[in-house]
Amino acid sequence: MMGTHSAGPLHGLRVTMLLASPVTFDARVLREATALADAGADVVIACLVTELQPETVGGIRIRAVAPPSILGANGRRVGALRRRAQLARAWISLATADDPDIIHCHEIFTVWVGMLLSTLRRIAFVYDAHELYPETSGHTRRTIRNWRMLEWAAVRMAWLVIAANDLRSQRMAHTYRTDPPLAIRNVPPLLPQRPAPDPLAAEMRADVAADTLLIYQGALSDTRGLDAVVDAIALLPERYHLALIGNPPPAPQLAARLAVAAEHGRVHVFPPVKPAEMLSWLVVADAGVVTYVPDCLNNSLCAPNKMHDYAAAGLPVLAASLPGVERDLEEYGPGLSFTPCDPESFARAAEQLFTEPGLLERSREGARRMHESLNWPNEAERLVAAYTVLQHRLCARRRRP
């Protein structure tokens, strides 16, 4: 049996989710899988990864298989064509192991599996675009062109296309001349009250001994603009400290900044925290940091998950000025924006948040309003509704002679 939590509108529907990365820290995949399982679907998350994965997460079964070795039996490196054939067989075997009705392809790296099986075996497939892949930076023109061609075909073949927010959905609709994909935000569940702090997080806060602790959780990459935030701490009074929770090791440019900041002892780096435990770590801080480098449309049109995590933890935010971020700041007022990659702008925003009379409390109230409006039960309901339509289409197809 796959992961199923209860009877519901999707009872009996078999769903295999494909993921080309570890699932342990992927809150979006876990939330979507749990929502479908809670609606009665049998769900398994299938990963082709080298990292060791748990057998279950939150009651959802994980089927993890290591990719084929790049070395043959004779110890020599496998040729490129043979390697691709081995990977294709591994993915197809993994995708069909549980005889799914629907293959839910997370990210562009697995969508070709869904397209292939939809053609050869008439298995319905869903394309879940976590990013605007052809609009990302740091890739060759050939890679971008290939991704655009692949995604063009995917959005036309998929039974359902999902985007990470409405801005990206609109962009995909414009690029591929299709109806807007279903926008599902990766936001936390609705909490009646702030979660209690994790004992290790409380110990971390005590060790840091900061009057004002700013916290960032996410990838420690150069595309996030974290180097400017680290530089900004040196511009702020000594009562300000910064905690970074993310995937080590930091990217080279950021690592150089951290080495300098380490001399002052006001920037602290901690290992990643599992999604289920994240909020109990965030509550020990005084404000959350959202930062990106707007060097591509994918970043410019993001609606950062961490902004909603901070709001669920009751934290005001200091957020890079991006279209989606500014819209939420204007509507709910959970904090202040700053100019991306500008240490002085960040420092001014931080000082204003904590020194302007009444602003901190108004921002905390804005974070509460945002959390009450944008939370996972609302997103899960729309996901299950879309899957219910898919289930009806599957039933209608089976009834045809």
N, C-alpha and C positions, 0 to 999 in steps of 0.2 A: 504493500500500500504506500501511496505517496502521502504528503502532508495534507490532512483534511481535519478541520476543527469541529464542524457541525453540519447538520442538514441546512439547506438554504436554497436560494434561487439558482445556484450553480451546481447543485447536487449531481454527482455522477460525471461532471466535466473533468477530463484529465488534461492538465496543463504542465508542460515542461518549460522551465525558464532557462535560457542559455546565457552563460556569462563567461567572458574570457579573462576574468580577473578574480581574485579572492573575494568571497562573499561576506566574510566575517565583519568587515567594517563598512559594508555598502548598505546604508540605511534605506535607500530608495528601493533596492531590490527586495530587501527583507520586508519592508512595509507593504509593497504591492503583493508579494507572495502571501503574506499573512491575511491581507484583505480578501483575496480570492479564496483562500482556505476557510476563512471565517464565513464566507458565503456558500460553502459546501463543496468547492472544487477540490479535486485531488491534485496537489501541487508538489513538484520536485524542482529543485534548483540544480542544474547540471553545469559544472565548471570544468574547463580544461586548463588546469593550472599546475605549476610545480610545487606550490606551497601546500602544506598539510592543512586540510579543512576538517571541521567537525562533522559528525554524521548527521546531526540535526541542529537547527537554530530556531528557537521559538516554536518547536513542534513541526517545522518544515524540514523534510528530509533533503540532505545535500548529497548529490552524487558527484564526487570529484575524481577526475582521472588525470594522471600526468600525461603531457603530450609526448609523442614518440621521441626517442633519443635522436640527437643529431649524428650519433655515431652508429655505424653498422656493426654486425657481429664480428667483423674482422678488425674493428677498432678504427676504421677509416671514416672520415666524414661523409655522410649521406649526401648525394647530389641534390640540387635544388628541386628538380622535378619530382624525384622520388620522395623527397621530404614533404612537398606539398600534397602528394597523393596520400602519404601516410597521415598527414594532418586532416585531410578531407575525410578519410575513412574513420579516423578517431572521432571527429565531430559528428558525423552521421550516426555512428554507433551510439554515441552518447545521447544524441537528440532523440533517437527512436527506441531507446532501451525500455522505456515505460509506456510504449504504445500511446502517445498523447493524441488528444483531439486537436489541441492548439499548441504550437511552439511559440513561445514569447521570447523574442530575440532582443536582449539588452545590448545596446550600443551597436555601432556599425560593424564591429569586428565579427559578429556572429550572424548578421542578417543574411549573408549569402547561404547559410545552412537552411534558414527558413524558406528562402526563395527556391532553393534546389528541391527541398522536400515538398513544397507546395506544388511544384511542377511535376515531379516524378510520382509522388504518393498522394497528392491532393490533400495534404495536411494543412489546415488553416494556420496562418502565422501572423504574429503581431510584431511590429517594429517599434521599439521603445528607444527613442533618440535622446540620450542623456545630454548630448551636446549638439551644437551646430558644427559637425565635423568638417565640412568644406570651408567653414569660416574661422577655423582655428589658425594660430600662428605657429611658426617653427617647423613647417613641413615643406617639402619640395613641391614645385608646381605639378609634377607628375602625380604625386600622392594626392594632392588636392583634386586634380582632374579625375583621378580614378574614384575617389570617394564621392565626388559629385555624380558621376555616372552611375555608381552603385546605388547611391541614395535615390537618384531619379527613378531607377527601376523598382527599388524597394517600396517607395511610397505609392506606386501604382499597383504593385502586386499584393501588398499586405492587406489583410482584412481590417486591420485597425492600426493607425499610426499614432504614437504618443509623443508629445514634446514636453520639455521640462518646465515650461511656463508659457503664458500667452504671447509674449513678445517673440519668443523663438518659434512658436506655432505660426504666427503671422508671417515671419520671415520665410519659413519653409513653404508655406502656401504661396507666397509671392515668387519664390525661386523656382518651384516645380509646377506652378499653375494648377494647384489642386485645392481641395477644401482644406481649411485649417485642421491640423492634427488635434487630437484631444489633449488639452493642456492639463497635466497632473503635476502639482507642486510637491516636492519632497519636504513636507513640513511635519512637526512633531504632533503627537496626539494631544487632545484637549486635556489639560490638567486642572483639577479643581483648586489646587494650591501649589505653591512652589515646592519642588521636591527637597527632601532632606539632603544635606551635603554628604558625599561619600567620605568615609573616615580618612582615606588616603588623600582626598582632595583637601579636607580640613587640615590635615597634617602639612600638606604642601603650602597652604595659605599661611599657617603658623611659621613655617620655615622661611618663607619669603619675607614676612614681617614688613609688609608694605601698607601704608595708610590708604593708598589707592591702587588697586590691582586691575590692570587691563588684561583681557584674555583673548587669545585667538585660537580657534581650532580649525584644522584643515591641513591641506597639503603645504609642506614647507618648500615651495618651488619659487623660482625667479619670476614666474608669470603672475604671482599674486601681489607684487609690490611690497613685500614684507621688509625688504631692506630699508625702504623709506620710513616705515613705522619704527623699526629698530633704531634708526638714526634719530627719529623724533624724540625718543625717550631721553636722550642726552640733552635735548633742548628744554625739557620739562623739569620742574622742581623735583628734588630728590624723593619726595613722598610717592612719586609715580613709579610703578614697576610693570613689566610686561611678561606674561606667561604665554608660551607657545606650546600648544598641544597638537602634534602632528606626526607625519611619517618621517622618521629620520632615515638617512642623514640629510641635512639641509642641502639645497642646491648650492653650487660653488660660490656664486655671488653673495648669497645670503650667509653662507658659512663664514665668509670673510668678515661680514658685518658683525656676526655673532661673536667672532673671536675678539674684535675690538670692544664690543659691548660687555664681554665677560670681565674685562678689567674693572668695570664699574659695579658689577654685581647686581644690576637692575633688570636684566633680561634673562629669563629662565626657560629652558626647553625641557618638555616632558614627552614621553612616548604616546602614541595614539591610544585612544580610549574607545571601547566598543560602543556602538550606537545606543544600546539599552542603558548604558551607564553615563552617557555624555552629560545629560542635564544635571546630574548630581555632582558633577565636577564644575560645571559652569556657575552654579549658584554661589560658589565661594568668592567670585570676582565682583567687581563694582561696575564694569562695563565691558561689552563685547566689541571686538574689532572685525570689520568686514573690509577687505582690501583686494583689489584686482588691478592689473595693468590693462587699460583699455586699448590694447594694441590689435584687436581683431573684433569682429562682430560677435563672435561667440562670447567673449568676455563682456563686451559692452551691453549685450542683451541678456545677461544672466540675472537671475533672481536668487541670490545666494541662500542656500539652505541654512547656513550658520546664522543668518540674520533672524530666522524664525526660531532656531534653537535658543539664541540669546533671549528672545522675547518670551519663550516658554519658561525660561529660567528666571524671568523677572528682571533681566538686565537691560539698561539702555544701550544704544549702539553708537559707535563711531564708524561711519560707513563711507567708502569711496563713492564719489558722485558718479553714478551710472544711471541710465534711464529707468530701469526697473527698481533700483534702490531709491532713487529720488521720488518715484511715484508712491512707494510705501511710506517714505518719510513724510511726504506731504499729506497723505491721507490719514495716517495714524499718529504721527509725531513721536516715534520711539527713540529719537536721538538726533544727532547732527551729522552732516556730511562734510567731507574734506576733499580737496583736490588730489586725485590719485598720484602717487609717486612724489608727493611734495611734503617733506618732513615738517616744514614750517606751518603748512596748512593743517596737518594732523595735530601738531602741538597746540595751535590756536583753538581748534575745535575741542580738544580734550580739556584745556583750561576753561573754556567757556562752559562746557557741560558741568564741570564740578565747582565752578565759582559763581556763575550767574544765579542770583537768588531765584529759587523756585523751579529752575530749569530741570534739575535732576529728577525731582518728583514728578514733574509733568511728563518727562521722557519715560519714566517707569510706568506711569499710567498709560502712555501711548503704547508701550510694549505690551501691556496687558490687553488693551483693546485689539491690537494686531493679532495676538495669540488667540483671542476669543473668536476672531473673524476668520483667520487663516490657520486651519488645523487639519490633522490627518483624517478624522472621520468624514469631513466634508469632501475631501479628495477621494477617499476610499469609496464613498457612495457613488461618485461619478464613474470610477473605474469599474465597479461591479455592474453598474447599469450598462456600460458599454459592453462588458463581457456577456451580459444577459442577452443583448442583441446578437452577439456572435453565436451564442448557444442556439438561439432560435434559427439563425441562418443554417447552422450545422444540421439541426433537426429537419429543416425543410429540404435540404439537399439529400439527406438520407431517405426521405419519403419519395423522392423522384424515382420513377421506374428506370 
